[in-house]
Amino acid sequence: MQSDYESKRNKYDICAEILELCLNKPQRHTSIVYRTNINHHLLIAYLEILEKAKLLERTEIGAKTTKKGQKWVEKFREINLSSPLFLSNEG
């Protein structure tokens, strides 16, 4: 059974998911909506935030993670994996 913390994503988790999806090739909005389980209006808001931060760029095909975005995801995952929540033996 998952705790409330494990089952709810925060805005950084969602940003990381979007950026990871768009790492290897541009993704269309529909694909991102389905894979991240967020609605289209929320996706547009996240894409604007990520684009302003230069973590993501929009192409003719879809959204693509930038080099800066790739580094952000790597650091985010590194921090999350070193969190005491992930290091505990309780499960």
C-alpha positions in Angstrom: 0.0 0.0 0.0 1.4 3.4 -0.9 1.5 6.3 1.5 0.0 9.7 0.6 3.6 10.9 -0.2 4.3 8.1 -2.6 1.0 8.4 -4.4 1.0 12.1 -5.0 3.4 13.9 -7.3 4.5 17.4 -6.8 5.2 19.9 -9.6 8.8 18.9 -9.8 8.0 15.3 -10.3 5.6 16.2 -13.1 8.2 18.4 -14.7 10.8 15.6 -14.5 8.3 13.2 -16.1 7.6 15.5 -19.0 11.3 16.2 -19.6 12.2 12.5 -19.4 9.5 11.7 -22.0 10.9 14.3 -24.4 14.5 13.4 -24.0 15.1 11.1 -27.0 12.7 12.5 -29.5 10.0 15.3 -29.6 6.7 14.2 -28.1 3.2 15.4 -29.2 0.9 16.9 -26.6 -1.4 13.9 -26.7 1.4 11.5 -25.9 2.6 13.6 -23.0 -0.9 13.9 -21.6 -1.5 10.1 -21.7 1.9 9.2 -20.3 2.0 11.7 -17.5 -1.7 11.4 -16.7 -2.3 15.1 -16.6 -5.0 17.1 -18.5 -4.2 19.2 -21.5 -4.7 22.6 -19.7 -2.2 21.6 -17.1 0.2 20.3 -19.7 0.2 23.7 -21.5 1.0 25.5 -18.2 3.9 23.1 -17.5 5.2 23.4 -21.1 5.3 27.2 -20.8 7.2 27.0 -17.5 9.7 24.6 -18.9 10.1 26.6 -22.1 10.7 29.8 -20.2 13.3 28.1 -18.1 14.9 26.8 -21.3 14.6 23.2 -20.2 12.3 22.3 -23.1 11.8 23.6 -26.6 8.9 23.2 -28.9 9.5 22.0 -32.4 7.2 21.4 -35.4 6.9 17.8 -34.3 6.4 18.4 -30.5 8.2 19.2 -27.3 11.9 18.3 -26.9 14.1 18.4 -23.8 17.1 20.7 -24.1 20.6 19.9 -22.8 19.9 22.1 -19.9 16.7 20.2 -19.3 18.6 16.9 -19.4 21.0 18.1 -16.8 18.1 19.3 -14.6 16.5 15.8 -14.8 19.8 14.1 -13.8 20.2 16.4 -10.8 16.6 16.0 -9.8 16.8 12.2 -9.9 20.1 12.3 -8.0 18.6 14.4 -5.2 15.5 12.3 -5.0 17.4 9.0 -4.9 19.6 10.2 -2.1 16.6 11.4 -0.1 16.2 9.6 3.3 12.8 8.5 2.1 14.4 6.3 -0.5 17.2 5.1 1.8 15.0 3.7 4.6 14.6 -0.1 4.8 10.9 0.2 5.7 8.7 -0.7 2.9 
